[in-house]
Amino acid sequence: MNEQITRISEERLREAFDLLMRHVAAKNADGWIVIRNDAFWSVPVTSQSDVYSEPPELTIGTVSDAWRSLEAMVDDEGKVVGYGFVWLAEVIRAIGAESEA
């Protein structure tokens, strides 16, 4: 297996996120993003980067569960965990898919 390392600038990541959020805001004047498809197939995080093997299992996730977890962290910073990026990614993926629908 050939491991490749990708370096991501925090500043550029913020710029990309801000740019995309401005794009979403321009399309949603009322300040709400509507996700029509809540459920999605999920590959367990421990299997996602092993692209040379079939995932051992798929699970079902929901955007609403990911969003509730993110809101809990926002409401109580003591609940912040690194896995929050996974929940955020699930929400962002749903927004991106909704934008293309």
Protein Blocks (a to p, Z undefined) as FASTA:
>chain_A
ZZddddddfklmmmmmmmmmmmmmmmmmnopacdfblbacdddfklmmmmmbccfbdcdd
dfklmmmmmmmmmmmmklgcfklmmmmmmmmmmmmmmmmZZ
